[in-house]
């Protein structure tokens, strides 16, 4: 499994930042993101930055987010 960051940018509406991750090897597995920014709330969003309900996402405020990714999946998170 290999996950690459394809975007780390301000959110279009100015509320927080957007992190976009892409699985590039066609594998599935768990990914843990450690934050060095204040990440009180992490919300899965679609490519237009609208909130999504997503299974397999666990966030511990301020420290790390654990998510399960599928082969070639693109995951977009809003970090506030």
N, C-alpha and C positions, 0 to 999 in steps of 0.2 A: 504494500500500500504506500502511495506517495501522495501527499497533500501539499498543494501550492497556494500561496496567497495571491489572488488575482486583483484585489482592490483593498485599500485602506484609505478611506476618504471621508470628508464631512458628509453627513446625511443631507439629502436635497432640501429637506424642510428646516435644516439648521439644528435639529434636536439630536445631538450625539454624533457618532461616527458609524460608518458601515465597513464591515469586514466581510470579504467574499473569499471563500475557500473552494478549491476544485480538486477532486480526486483524479489523478492522471494515469494510474496504472491498471485500472479495471479491477480493483480489489475492493473488498469491504472491510470495515473495522472501526475501532473507536479512535477518536482524536481528542486530545486534551489541549485546550488553549489556555496558556497562563498569561494573565494580564499585567502589564506594567503601567497601565492607566487606571483611573478610577472607573470600575465597571460594576456599578451597583445593580444595573438591570441589563440583561442581554436577551433580546427578543429575535426570534427567527422572522425574517421578512422575505417577500418575493423579490424579483429583480427590479420591480418598480417601488420597492421599499414599503410595501403594504404588509401589515402583520399577518403571520401565518400560524396555524396550530401545527406543531411539529412534535412527533414522538421521538424519544431518544435524545433529548437535550436536558442536561442537568447543569445548573449554574449555582456556584457558591459565591455570593456577593463579594466582589473585590478581589477574588483570588484566581479562580479557574472555571472554565466551562468544559464539560465533557459532552461530546456528541458522537453519534453513530452515523457513519457515512456509507453509502452504497457505491458500486462501481461507477466511475465517471460523473458522480453527482456534483452539482454546484450548490453550495450552502451560503446563504447571505444572512448575516447577523447585524442587528442594530445594537450598538453599545452606548448606554447612557449612564 
